[in-house]
Amino acid sequence: MNPIPSTPLVELRHLTFGYGQRTILNNVSLSIPRGKVTALMGASGGGKTTVLRLIGGQQRAQQGEVLFDGQDVGRLDAKGLYTARRRMGMLFQFGALFTDLSVFDNVAFPLREHTDLPEALVRDVVLMKLNAVGLRGARDLMPSEISGGMARRVALARAIALDPDLIMYDEPFAGLDPISLGTAARLIRQLNDALGITSIVVSHDLEETFHIADKVIILANGGIAAQGTPDEVRHSDDPLVRQFVNALPDGPVAFHYPAATVAQDFGGPQP
């Protein structure tokens, strides 16, 4: 087996991006190591999903660079971006399966769309991917006939259909019961190691994500509040990180939205 290169698969270098007048990421630099599971975490609106969109080229950086295997995604033309995306898999929140296609055809879709493989080989690949997520026996079912946890696993089989170098997971544990959540987390870790791929997991589920991640990056206030191993982040002295890791209601992230004082609202003349 060839050794995994030491250079990161994904790098953000001095990246700035925002929507309208609102800056989401301000001069952010981070790296995603090859062959590892990296978790992107932080409060809602901190830019986690935006990072995934920047890596996939759905959004372009306003300043700085997004490098995928050394190529600046923001400078790729349509053909180059298409080629880069074929090396990426994406697991959307809640799976995003095609509701009018069977489990089999959902997984077969990227193979039929992006390759010229004969149908017999497509069948073999699809069954292999479904077997990897424990759902080979569900191949003829429709999305409406399977549970939410099973749908997430079908979506994972679809994400690995083209044997990507990178898989990005956007809230893969949202809405799952404890059994399905644990199964999904184990699959992410097992597939990452078995296939030698690189994984980025955006999640709010602290315990499961910390359990499977090699590296954790906490985004907050347009930048990086903390990064390191799960244990290093868990013991961070940063007040915002401590509030997030310990689920504290009071801290840098305020419970109350900015408003007039109580005396002003309740003590003044009534309308």
N, C-alpha and C positions, 0 to 999 in steps of 0.2 A: 504493500500500500504506500502511495506517495505521501510524504509528510505534508501537513497543512501549512501553506505559506504564513509567515509571521505578520505580513501586512494586513491591516483591517480590510474587510470586504466592503464596508460602507464607512464613509467619513463625512461629517459636516464640518466645514472650515469657515469660521467667522461668518456664519449665516444669519441673515436678517430677513424676516418675512412677516407680513401683516395683512389684515383685511381692511381696506379703506384706511381710516386714520388710526386703527387699533393695531399696535405691534404685538404679535404673538411670540415671536422668537427674536431675540436681540443679540447679535454677535455671538451666536452659539457655536461651539466647537465640541464635537464628540466623535467617538469611533465605535464601530461594531465589530468585534473580533470574529474571525472566521471559525466555523465549526462549533460555536458556542450559542447558548441561549441568553439573549440580552433582553431585560425587561425595561420598558419605558413606563414610568409611573408618575403620579402627581395629581393634583386637584383638577377637577373638570375645567376645561378651557385653557389648560396649560400648554397645549401645543403638541400633544402626543400623536393624535391622528394626523395632524398637519405634517409631522415629520414623515409619516408613512406616505402621505401624498407627495411630498417633495422627493422622496426616494424613488417612487414610481413614476414621477414626471407629470402627475396630474396638476401640480402646482410648480411654479418656477421661483427660485430664490430671487429676492429683490437685491440682495447683496450677498457676497460670499459664494461658496461652492458646495455642491452635493456630489460626492464621488462614489460611484459604484464600480468596484474593481478597477479603480484608477481613472475612470472616465467621468467627466463632469456631466451629470444628467441634464443640467440646465442648458448645455451647449449642443446636445445631440439633436440631429435632424430627425424627421419622422421615421426614417428607416433605422437609424441608430437606436432610437428610443424603442421601436418595435423589437429590435434584436435584444436589447437589454431586458425588456419586460418578459421575454420568453424565458429568461433565467430567474424570474421571480414568481413566487406563488403567493396568493393572497387569500386569507381566510377572513371573510367579512363578518361583522357582528350579526349573530343569529343565522349565519350560514349563507343566506341569499341564494338558495337553490332555485332553479327554473321550475316553477310549479307544474308546468304542463309536460315535463320530461320525467321519465323514470329515474330511479337511483342510478341504474347503469348508464343511461344516456347523459345524465348530469356529469358523471365522471368522464365519460367518453368525449364530451363536448370539446375540451381544449385539444384533445388528440386529433379529432376530426377537423377542427378549425385551423390548427397550426402545423399539422404534419400530413404526409401523404402515405401513412401506414395503411396496409391492407386491412380490411375489416376483421379478418381472423386474428391479426396481431393486436389490433385495437381491443378486441375481446379479451385476449390474454392479459394485456396490460391493465385493463379496467378491473378484471377479477383479482389480479395481484394487488392492486392498490386497495380495493375493497377488503381483501383478506387482511391487509396490514392494519386496517382500522376495525376489524372484527365484523364486517357487514357483507361478506360475500353472499350470504344467504338471503340478503334483503335486496338483491340487485333488481328484481322485477317490481318492487313496490314503488308507489308514487310518494312524493314528499308529504302529501296530506295523510299518508298512512303510517308515518313514522314519528317518533317522539322528537322533541327539541334537541335532546342530547344526541340521538342518532343522526339527525339532520346536520349537526355540527361535525360529526365524524364523516359523513358523506362529503361535506364541503372540504374537509381536510384531505380526503382521498382525491378529490378534484384538484386541490391545490398542489398535490405532489405528482399529478399525472404526468407532467412533462419533466420530472426529475430536476426541479429548479435548484439553484445554488442558494437562494434566499427565500425564506417563507416569512411573511409578515402576518401577524395575528392581531386583529382589531377587536378587543374585548371578547376573547374566545370563551370566557366562563360566564358571561352575562346571562342571567335567567335560567341557569342550570341547577338541578337538584344536587345535593352533596355527592351522590354516587356518580352521576354523569359528569360533574365537575372534576372529581378525582380521576375519572377515566380519561377525560380530555387532557388534563394536565400530564398524566403519565404518557399519553400518546405523543404529546409535543416533545417531551424529553426523549422518549424511546426512538421516535422517528428522526429526531435531530442527530442522535448518536449513531443509529444504524445506517442512515443515509449519508452521514458526513456533511450535513447542510448547516446553514447559519439561520438562526431564528431570532426574530424581533417580536416580543410579546407586549402589546399595550393592554394593561389590565388594571382594575381597581381592587382585585382580589389579592390581598396582601399575602396571606399564608400560603396559598397554593403557588403563587407566582414566585415568592421567595424560595419555596422548596425546590423549584425546577430551574431557577435562573442561575447562570454563572456570574452575570454582571447585572447590576441594577443602576438605572439612571433616573433620578427624580428631577422632573422639570417643574419650575415654578417662577412666576414673575418675569417671564421672558428669558430665563436662563436656566442653568443647571444648579440646583440646590445641593445635590450630593450625587456621588457615583462611586461604585466599588462593588465588592462582593456583597451578597445579602447581609452577611454578618456585620460588615463594616458600615453599611447604610443603617442597619437596625440600631447601631450604637453611636450614630452621628450626634454631635452636640448642637447642630443647627436647629433653632427653635421650630422652623417650619417643617423640617424633616421629622423631628420628634412629634409634632402635632399630627402629621400624616401617618406615621408608622404606628402611633399609639391611639389613633382615632379620637383625638381630644377635641372637644367642642370649642375651646378657647385657645387662641394663639395668633400667629400672624395672619391666618385665614380667618377673618371675622365671621361670627355667626349672624350678626345683624347687618343688613344692607345699610349703607350710609343714609341717614335720615335726620330730620330736625330732632331737637331734644324732646324728651317726654313732656317736660313742662311747656314747651312751645306748642306741641300737638294737643295736649290734653288740658292745659291750663288757660289757654287763650279763649277769646270769644267764640262761641259756637256759630256756624254759618246759618 
